[in-house]
Amino acid sequence: MTKLERIIKDKEFIFESLHDGISIIDHRGIVVYVNNSNTRITRKDKSYFIGKHVQDVVPDSGMLGVLETGKKLVDITTHVYDATVISNIVPILDGERIIGVISIFRDITEIKKLNDKLEYANTTIKQLYEKLHEVNENKSDLVVGKSQAMKEVMKYALKAGMVDSNLLIEGESGTGKEVLARFVHKNSPRKGKPFLVVNCASIPFNLLESELFGYEEGAFTGARKGGHPGFFEMAAGGTLLLDEIGDMDIALQSKILRVIQNKEIIKVGGNKIIPVDVRIIAATHKDLRSLVASGKFREDLYYRLEVIKIYIPPLRERKEDIIYYIDNMLGKMGKKIGRDVRMGEDALKILNSYDYPGNIRELENIIERAVVMDEDGIISKKDLPLYVTEQAPKGSSQLSLQYQDHFPTMEEVEADVIRKALDKYKSKSKAADVLNISRAALYRKMKNFDIK
Ligand SMILES: Nc1ncnc2c1ncn2[C@@H]1O[C@H](COP(=O)(O)OP(=O)(O)OP(=O)(O)O)[C@@H](O)[C@H]1O
């Protein structure tokens, strides 16, 4: 009996009692074990898998990759026959040697279907809402502000407009990635041609493929007569923004890579090659590089997309810009309601110290609400939402020291503050920055106080 067989035998009782599916391959990639839950999820008998090479029975499985690299894959969403599963794939080691790979996967088909339906419905509602209120009309109004960070962003955006390379825009939700993409398009030779946006996170996987590439008549049940053009065709000559690309299914990522490389598409259910001329801008609030590292995003696609990369910093890191956004918003809203509204001193002070987890979108909502609440033409504290006015005053509670019986010495306080800064910012240079001391001073104090 091999070592792997012994491990399986020892653990078989546990494996069989799990609700999650399990498959195990040996060092050659041959499936040597599947549990009962695997049969339930895949609807295939054990005999269908056992003794076969994993490539022949589950071609999309990440198991061979793990066998090759020895690196585990965690929380990977894949498709196993008709099921959507979320898997952890881990090497089985004998000392340093990889003797097999185990994949443990959970069936999320129903949850995914419901979630997809819900997200799709939400997107439809949002799109209809936007159309109804014509929020699109001013979407290209771009406020730059005066922060150095935003000036840099604009410098790169203008450069990106002058060339036709792919562009990747990173930044937290609501920082203005779509607005910036639109700006790049409007300042590029493609202006005057379509600028289309596809949100890769809110359209279900199988629908997204046909939305992007289009489909031929009869491609699937419910396919429209005469087929349907996809975004790539509809954006001909223009720019296509693939928003939330970090959420794109890995199988679809390969297809996007092919479009970028070959500049052609094949519709779902078709076989005709259609040339496409579209500039791709991708946007994401996720850190694509770490998605690449964890195997959730294709490295080759990442490098194709980030020919030019622009990172939009969150609003809390460039508070000097807040006033410019507010002025712009008040101007627009004032026009809409037909009267001037100004920002009062007290409200501005509060707005300048708030952290805006939702960035400019959140600031917009706060201002819109304040304009509605306002009665005298000057926005004051009472017109702002409670969660903004009742935020913890800066620099107080988070670092407050909680000594009860013992009153601390200055050294203890100093050591405590340093520990908290290091703990919060995880970076010595950032901690030194916020403490307003040099890095050398920080190192010296850490040594004195024996802080590791
Ligand atoms: N530079 C800017 N000037 C004026 N308005 C802006 C700017 N940036 C963002 N906004 C406004 O903030 C809101 C959010 O912008 P946008 O949709 O571009 O953000 P996003 O980063 O793409 O968000 P998400 O990641 O959630 O898709 C929009 O209503 C937009 O008009």
The ligand as a Tripos MOL2 file, in Angstrom:
@<TRIPOS>MOLECULE
LIG
   31    33     1     0     0
SMALL
NO_CHARGES

@<TRIPOS>ATOM
      1 N1        -13.4190   63.2020  -10.3890 N.pl3     1 LIG1
      2 C1        -14.7550   63.2540  -10.2410 C.ar      1 LIG1
      3 N2        -15.4090   64.3880  -10.5020 N.ar      1 LIG1
      4 C2        -16.7460   64.4630  -10.3320 C.ar      1 LIG1
      5 N3        -17.5210   63.4530   -9.9230 N.ar      1 LIG1
      6 C3        -16.9180   62.3000   -9.6440 C.ar      1 LIG1
      7 C4        -15.5030   62.1330   -9.7880 C.ar      1 LIG1
      8 N4        -15.1750   60.8950   -9.4330 N.ar      1 LIG1
      9 C5        -16.3250   60.2960   -9.0870 C.ar      1 LIG1
     10 N5        -17.3660   61.1220   -9.2080 N.ar      1 LIG1
     11 C6        -18.7750   60.8050   -8.9280 C.3       1 LIG1
     12 O1        -18.7880   59.7710   -7.9450 O.3       1 LIG1
     13 C7        -19.6940   58.7250   -8.2880 C.3       1 LIG1
     14 C8        -18.9440   57.4260   -8.3980 C.3       1 LIG1
     15 O2        -18.0970   57.4490   -9.5340 O.3       1 LIG1
     16 P1        -17.7790   56.1540  -10.3860 P.3       1 LIG1
     17 O3        -19.0230   55.3650  -10.6620 O.co2     1 LIG1
     18 O4        -16.9440   56.5630  -11.5380 O.co2     1 LIG1
     19 O5        -16.9030   55.3660   -9.3060 O.3       1 LIG1
     20 P2        -16.2780   53.9010   -9.4360 P.3       1 LIG1
     21 O6        -14.9260   53.9750   -8.8260 O.co2     1 LIG1
     22 O7        -16.3680   53.4280  -10.8560 O.co2     1 LIG1
     23 O8        -17.2410   53.1000   -8.5000 O.3       1 LIG1
     24 P3        -17.5030   51.4900   -8.4640 P.3       1 LIG1
     25 O9        -16.1810   50.8480   -8.1610 O.co2     1 LIG1
     26 O10       -18.4640   51.3350   -7.3490 O.co2     1 LIG1
     27 O11       -18.0270   51.1350   -9.8080 O.co2     1 LIG1
     28 C9        -20.3380   59.1230   -9.6040 C.3       1 LIG1
     29 O12       -21.6300   59.5960   -9.3810 O.3       1 LIG1
     30 C10       -19.4430   60.2100  -10.1650 C.3       1 LIG1
     31 O13       -20.1800   61.1490  -10.8590 O.3       1 LIG1
@<TRIPOS>BOND
     1     1     2 1
     2     2     3 ar
     3     2     7 ar
     4     3     4 ar
     5     4     5 ar
     6     5     6 ar
     7     6     7 ar
     8     6    10 ar
     9     7     8 ar
    10     8     9 ar
    11     9    10 ar
    12    10    11 1
    13    11    12 1
    14    11    30 1
    15    12    13 1
    16    13    14 1
    17    13    28 1
    18    14    15 1
    19    15    16 1
    20    16    17 2
    21    16    18 1
    22    16    19 1
    23    19    20 1
    24    20    21 2
    25    20    22 1
    26    20    23 1
    27    23    24 1
    28    24    25 2
    29    24    26 1
    30    24    27 1
    31    28    29 1
    32    28    30 1
    33    30    31 1
@<TRIPOS>SUBSTRUCTURE
     1 LIG1         1 GROUP 0 **** ****
